[in-house]
Every structure is written in structure tokens, then in C-alpha cells.
């Protein structure tokens, strides 16, 4: 019998409270830094509300933690299977993410997501901790990073420093892709920039 996976709301409530307490940041201060209303933050810490991609990424940026530090992670074994249908979707303006796996190595932390850029709106980010790697499976994806843009299609790969403002747009219908977020062991989580991956 498999363990029931806690909801995104439940995981965020516990981990958000812990991350805020560890940094000695009040709810009011977190609200000021993140631009998220104090009442909304209080609701999230109580396990309520409807957290979006924008909210979680903003909290990751302000608290300087990995996304999976806010959304928990699954323990691995010799064989790990994650059924997409069993994973709760975290939605944003234009993207649906399914957090599939957190992988910790001596090199850092990696998070694997099933990502669908829906095509009904662009997905903008002010930036957050880590390096984003995206592999497009179907569709055509426009990626804008710090004023530069590139279009990638099936089989194409793009990576960038996620601290930079960025945007994903699917202009010709939904884009299915794999998103890998990388947090390197030598990456500073104090708000200072780190080197962009060269490839």
C-alpha cells in the first residue's frame, strides 16, 4: 500500500513557516519583500489558499531557497516511479508544473518537473534561485531572458541563470517540456549572482 502524498498546500504551509522562522523574517517583512499580501501569506502558512507558480517562485526568490525546499521532496529507493496522474499540478498564468523528483548530489540539488506551457498567456518570472534547463518535447516555445529571446522546438534544449527575469510563451498552442532546476553546491543563496552555466 502506497503512502498518501500530502497536498501542495500542506507541504507549503509547513515548509514556508519553517523557512521564514529559520531566517527570522516576520510575516509583515516577508509580505513587503515578496509583494504578496500578509493575509495571503497567513492563509498559505495555515494550509489554505490556492498557491500559484508565481507565489511559490516569489517566495523562493525572497527566502533564497530551492523550490523543493518549499514543496517538500520524496524519498528515493532502488526504483522510483512517479505517476503524473498522482501529482498535484502547480499552475501559473501560462504554465502547469508537476513536481516529479528532487535529486540531491554532491554537486547540488536538482528538481525535475513535467511542464506544460499552455499558450493562453505568457509565463513571466522576476527571477528566482537556480539555473533552469528546459527540453521541449512538443510544440514551439519562445524563451525570453534578460532582453534576449530564442525559439526552441521538439528536441531542443535551453538553459539560463534563473535569477534573470524570464518569460515562456507558447504562441502556437500548448508546449510540453521537461524542466530541470539546478541549485549548485557552490551557489550562494544570499542574493548575489552566480556564474551562468556555459555549455
C-alpha positions as CSV (number, residue, x, y, z in Angstrom):
1,X,0.0,0.0,0.0
2,X,1.4,3.4,-1.0
3,X,1.6,6.4,1.3
4,X,-0.8,9.2,0.5
5,X,1.2,12.2,-0.8
6,X,0.5,15.4,1.1
7,X,-1.1,18.2,-1.0
8,X,1.0,21.2,-2.2
9,X,-0.9,23.4,0.2
10,X,0.0,21.2,3.2
11,X,3.7,20.9,2.2
12,X,4.0,24.7,1.5
13,X,2.3,25.5,4.9
14,X,4.9,23.5,6.9
15,X,7.9,24.5,4.8
16,X,7.1,28.2,4.5
17,X,6.7,28.6,8.2
18,X,10.0,26.7,8.8
19,X,11.9,28.7,6.2
20,X,10.6,32.1,7.5
21,X,11.4,31.1,11.1
22,X,14.9,30.0,10.2
23,X,15.6,33.4,8.7
24,X,13.9,35.4,11.5
25,X,11.6,37.1,9.0
26,X,8.2,38.3,10.2
27,X,5.1,37.8,8.1
28,X,4.9,41.6,7.5
29,X,8.5,41.7,6.3
30,X,8.0,38.7,4.0
31,X,4.9,40.4,2.6
32,X,6.9,43.6,1.9
33,X,9.8,41.8,0.2
34,X,7.6,39.4,-1.9
35,X,4.8,41.7,-2.8
36,X,2.3,39.0,-1.5
37,X,-0.4,40.2,0.9
38,X,0.1,39.4,4.6
39,X,-3.4,37.9,4.7
40,X,-2.5,35.6,1.8
41,X,0.8,34.6,3.4
42,X,-1.0,33.8,6.7
43,X,-3.5,31.7,4.8
44,X,-0.7,29.8,3.0
45,X,1.0,29.1,6.3
46,X,-2.3,27.8,7.6
47,X,-2.6,25.3,4.7
48,X,-5.3,27.3,2.9
49,X,-5.4,29.4,-0.2
50,X,-4.5,28.4,-3.7
51,X,-0.7,28.7,-4.2
52,X,0.3,29.6,-7.8
53,X,3.7,29.2,-9.6
54,X,4.1,33.0,-9.2
55,X,3.6,32.8,-5.5
56,X,5.9,29.9,-4.9
57,X,8.7,31.3,-7.1
58,X,8.4,34.7,-5.5
59,X,8.8,33.1,-2.0
60,X,11.8,31.0,-3.3
61,X,13.4,34.2,-4.5
62,X,12.8,36.2,-1.3
63,X,13.7,33.3,1.1
64,X,16.6,32.2,-1.2
65,X,15.6,28.5,-1.0
66,X,15.1,25.9,-3.6
67,X,11.5,25.4,-4.9
68,X,11.5,21.9,-3.5
69,X,12.5,23.2,-0.1
70,X,9.0,24.8,-0.1
71,X,7.2,21.9,-1.7
72,X,9.0,19.1,0.1
73,X,10.5,16.1,-1.6
74,X,10.1,12.3,-1.9
75,X,12.5,9.8,-0.6
76,X,14.1,7.6,-3.2
77,X,14.7,3.9,-3.4
78,X,16.3,1.4,-5.8
79,X,13.3,2.1,-8.1
80,X,11.4,5.3,-8.1
81,X,8.2,5.7,-10.0
82,X,6.2,8.9,-10.0
83,X,2.8,8.7,-11.8
84,X,1.9,12.0,-13.4
85,X,-1.7,11.5,-12.7
86,X,-0.9,11.2,-8.9
87,X,1.0,14.5,-8.8
88,X,-0.8,17.7,-8.0
89,X,-0.4,20.5,-10.6
90,X,1.0,23.8,-9.6
91,X,-0.4,26.4,-12.1
92,X,0.6,29.9,-13.1
93,X,-0.6,32.5,-15.6
94,X,0.6,30.3,-18.5
95,X,2.3,27.2,-17.1
96,X,1.3,24.0,-15.4
97,X,4.1,22.3,-13.4
98,X,4.1,18.8,-11.9
99,X,7.0,18.4,-9.4
100,X,8.2,14.9,-10.1
101,X,11.5,14.5,-8.2
102,X,14.1,16.2,-6.1
103,X,17.7,14.8,-6.5
104,X,20.5,15.6,-4.1
105,X,24.1,15.0,-5.1
106,X,27.5,16.3,-4.0
107,X,27.1,18.8,-6.9
108,X,23.9,20.3,-5.5
109,X,20.2,19.8,-5.8
110,X,18.2,19.1,-9.0
111,X,14.4,19.3,-9.3
112,X,12.6,17.6,-12.2
113,X,9.3,18.9,-13.4
114,X,6.8,17.9,-16.1
115,X,6.0,21.3,-17.6
116,X,3.1,22.4,-19.9
117,X,3.2,25.9,-21.3
118,X,-0.5,26.3,-22.1
119,X,-0.5,29.0,-24.8
120,X,-3.3,31.1,-23.2
121,X,-0.9,33.6,-21.6
122,X,2.9,34.2,-21.2
123,X,4.5,32.9,-18.0
124,X,6.7,35.7,-16.6
125,X,9.1,35.4,-13.7
126,X,11.0,38.2,-11.9
127,X,13.7,35.6,-11.3
128,X,14.5,33.1,-8.6
129,X,17.3,30.9,-7.3
130,X,18.9,28.3,-9.6
131,X,19.6,27.5,-13.2
132,X,16.7,26.5,-15.5
133,X,17.2,23.8,-18.1
134,X,14.3,23.1,-20.4
135,X,13.9,20.3,-23.0
136,X,11.0,20.8,-25.4
137,X,9.1,17.6,-26.3
138,X,6.2,19.0,-28.4
139,X,5.4,22.5,-29.7
140,X,7.3,25.7,-30.2
141,X,8.4,27.7,-27.1
142,X,9.6,31.3,-27.1
143,X,12.0,31.9,-24.2
144,X,13.0,35.4,-23.2
145,X,15.8,36.0,-20.7
146,X,17.0,39.5,-19.7
147,X,16.0,41.1,-23.0
148,X,17.2,38.2,-25.3
149,X,14.8,35.8,-26.9
150,X,15.1,32.4,-28.6
151,X,12.5,30.0,-30.1
152,X,13.0,26.3,-29.4
153,X,11.1,23.3,-30.7
154,X,10.9,19.5,-30.2
155,X,14.2,18.0,-29.0
156,X,15.8,21.5,-28.4
157,X,17.4,22.4,-25.1
158,X,17.8,25.8,-23.5
159,X,19.4,26.8,-20.1
160,X,19.9,30.1,-18.3
161,X,20.5,31.7,-14.9
162,X,17.1,31.8,-13.4
163,X,17.9,34.9,-11.3
164,X,17.4,36.9,-14.5
165,X,13.9,38.0,-15.4
166,X,12.5,35.5,-17.9
167,X,9.3,34.5,-19.7
168,X,8.0,31.4,-21.5
169,X,5.4,31.9,-24.3
170,X,3.7,29.1,-26.4
171,X,2.4,31.1,-29.3
172,X,1.2,28.2,-31.4
173,X,-0.6,26.1,-28.9
174,X,0.5,24.1,-25.8
175,X,4.2,23.1,-25.4
176,X,5.1,20.0,-23.4
177,X,8.6,20.0,-21.9
178,X,10.8,18.8,-19.1
179,X,12.0,21.5,-16.7
180,X,15.1,20.8,-14.6
181,X,16.0,23.3,-11.9
182,X,19.6,23.1,-10.7
183,X,20.9,24.6,-7.5
184,X,24.7,24.1,-7.4
185,X,26.5,23.3,-4.1
186,X,28.7,26.4,-4.6
187,X,25.8,28.7,-5.4
188,X,25.4,31.5,-3.0
189,X,21.8,31.8,-1.6
190,X,22.5,35.3,-0.3
191,X,21.1,37.2,-3.3
192,X,24.4,37.6,-5.1
193,X,24.6,36.5,-8.7
194,X,26.4,33.3,-9.5
195,X,28.1,32.3,-12.8
196,X,25.8,31.3,-15.7
197,X,26.3,27.7,-16.9
198,X,28.4,27.5,-20.0
199,X,27.6,24.8,-22.5
